[in-house]
């Protein structure tokens, strides 16, 4: 054997297998016997190899983003920036990644929103707030983020005082208007996972925990085990000993 490498077959359920298959082809190429007529008939032409090499370069960028998405500290803003960068390099990606980001609109004005985005107003609103552009939220984006809005205690107290203190209607209205012009505050947006990877990993852990050998577990015990395993970064042996 000239190499221990073996071909990788593309899988329909894993798009990364397309990159892995093409990458492995170029890894195997130096070891292929070009003098073998039967093998030469199966190999791509020189022109096709150049096109495949260009395609591999594009897929490397996508593969890099795909792996970065699996990180535990990734925000919606990070994902939007990465997707916009991919679209800037290849506009056809917009059919799958485009939402309503400002940067993308400058590039492709006529592109519809991608079907992968279930709530475009919510995503674009989160991205605006995380970028520090909360004042530029549209009405639909404000509505989508209403559950996350926080009214500072000082501002809420001033609004209450305005309702109780005297003054003309115009004065009270102007005070309220000035308060509303402040940057709106939203909490927990940076903690929203941009993908379902975390949930999928949790379901995998639950399936392994509740295996064929552990069907006798009580629901409370199973719930406690999963809770502790999912939050293992917050406790250690010392925590158990102290409790």
N, C-alpha and C positions, 0 to 999 in steps of 0.2 A: 504494500500500500504506500502511495506517495503522500497521503495525508489521512488524518483521522476524521476530517470533516465530512459530514454527510449532508445531502440536500435537505432543505426545509420545505415542506409542503404548505401551500397557502390554505388557511382555514376561513370558512365563510363567517364564522362568529367572532373572529378576532382580526380587525383590520391591520394590526401590527404585524401579522404574519406575512402580509404583502411586502412590507419593508424587510423583514427577516429573510424571506425567500430571495428577494433581489440582492440583498447584501451578501448572502451566502453564495449566490451565483458568482459574484465577482471575487469572493474569497477562494472559490474552487477553480476559477478560470485559469490561473497559472499552472495548475496541476493536470489540466485536461490535455489529452494527447491529440493535437491537431492533425496528426498524420493518419489518424483512424478515420477512414472514409465514412463508416456508418455513424460515428459520433459527429463528424463534421456536418453531416446533413441535418442533424438535430440542433446544432448551435445557431444562434442568431448571426445575421450578416454583420460585417464591420460597421455599417451605417446604423443598424439596429442596436448594436452595442453602445454606440455613442449616445443614442437617444435614451437607452436604458440607464446609462451613467448619469445623464442629466436628470432623469426621473429619480434616481437614487439620491441625488443631492437634494431634491425637493422633499423627498420622503424623510430624509434625515432631520430636516427642520420640523416637520410635522411630528415625527417620532419624539423629538426633544420636547415639544409642547405636551404631547400625550403623556410622557413620563412625569413632567413637571406638574401636571394636573393631579397626580396621585399624591402630592405632598399634603401634609397635615396642616400647614400654615398658609394655604393659598386662599386668596380672597377673590371676590367677583371682579374687582378692579384688575388684579393680576391677570385673570383669564381674558378680560376684555382687551387689555394691552397686548397680550400674546396673540390673540385671534386677529386683532387689527394689523399686527405686524405680518402675520401670515397672508392676510388678504392683500396687504400692500405689495407683497412679493408675487402673489398669483391671484388675480381677481376672481377666478372661478371658485375659489374657496368661499366666496361670499354667499354662494347658494346654500352653504351648510353652516356658516358661522356668523352671518350678518344679523345684527339686531337694529339698533337705531343710534349707534354711537356717533359722536360728532366727527371723529376722524374718518370713519368709514363713509359717512355721507359725502365728504369732500371728494372721495375717490369714485364712488358709485352712487349716483343720485337716484337711479331708476331701479335699483335692486330691491326686491321684496324681502321682507323679514324671513329668516330661515325657519323651517318648521321645527328645528330642534329647540328653539326658544319658546317655552310654553307661555311665559308672561313677559313679553318684551318691555312693557312699561315698568314693571317691578325691577327687572334687571338694569335697564338704562337709568332708572332712578337711583338704584344702589350705587352704580358706577359714578354718577354725578356727585352724590354725597361723599363717597370715599375720595373723590378727587378734590373735595373742598368747594364744589360748585352747587351747594344746596339751594342757593337763591335762584338758580336757573331751572329748577324743576318745573315741568309742565303740570297742568292741572291733573291729568291722568296719572302722572308719576307720583304726585303728592297723595292722591287717593290710594294708590297701591302701597305707599309707605306709611300710611296714617297710623297703623298699629305700632310702628316703631318710633313714632315721634315723641320727643320728650320736651316738656315745658319746664325751663329752669325755675327753681323755687322763687328766686327774686322776681322773675318776670310774672309768675303766677300771682305773687303777693301784690305787685303793682297793678295788675289787672283787677284784682279784688278791691284794692284801694280806690281805683278809678270809679268802680261801680258804686262805692259807698260815699266818696267825697263829693263835694259840690262842684260847681263849674257848669258852664254852658254845654249844650249838646255837642257843639263844634269842637270845644276844647277836649272833651272826653274822647271824641272820635279821633282827633288828631293824635292824642297820646297813644290810643290803641293802634293807630296806623303806624306810628313810629316804632312801636314794639314789634309789630309784624314784619317790619323791614329788616330786623336782625336775622342773622344766619340761622335757619331752622336747625334744630339738633335732633339727630336720630341715633338710637342706641342699637348695639348688637349687629349692625350691618356688616362689620368686619369679621364677624364670627360665622356668617352664613356660608356653609360649604358650597362651592360652585358646582360640584358634581355629586353623584350618588355613591362615590367610591366608599365613603365612610359607612353608609348604610349597608352596602353590599358586603363589606368586610364583616360588619356586625352579624348579618344574616349567616355568613359562612361560619363564624365562630359559634353562633347559636346552633347551627346544624351539627357541627362537630361535638359540641357539648352535649346536645340532646341526641346522642347516637343510639344505635341499636342496643348497646349495653347499659344505657342510662334512662330507659323509659320509666323506671320506677321513681325518678326524681319528682318530688312535690313541686307544684308551680312556684311556690314561694322560694324554695331552695334554688330552683333554676333561675328565677329572676334575680336573686341575690348573687349567684355565681356570675351571671352575665354582667350585672352592674359592676361588680368588683373587677372583672376582667376588662371591661370597657374603660374603666377609670383607674387603671393600675398605675398611671403616672402620679396619682394623688395620694398613694399610700405605699407603705413598705412594711418590712418585718417589724420595725420599731413601732409603727402605728398599731399593728396587731397586738404587740406586747403591752403597749400602754393602755389599750382598750380592755 
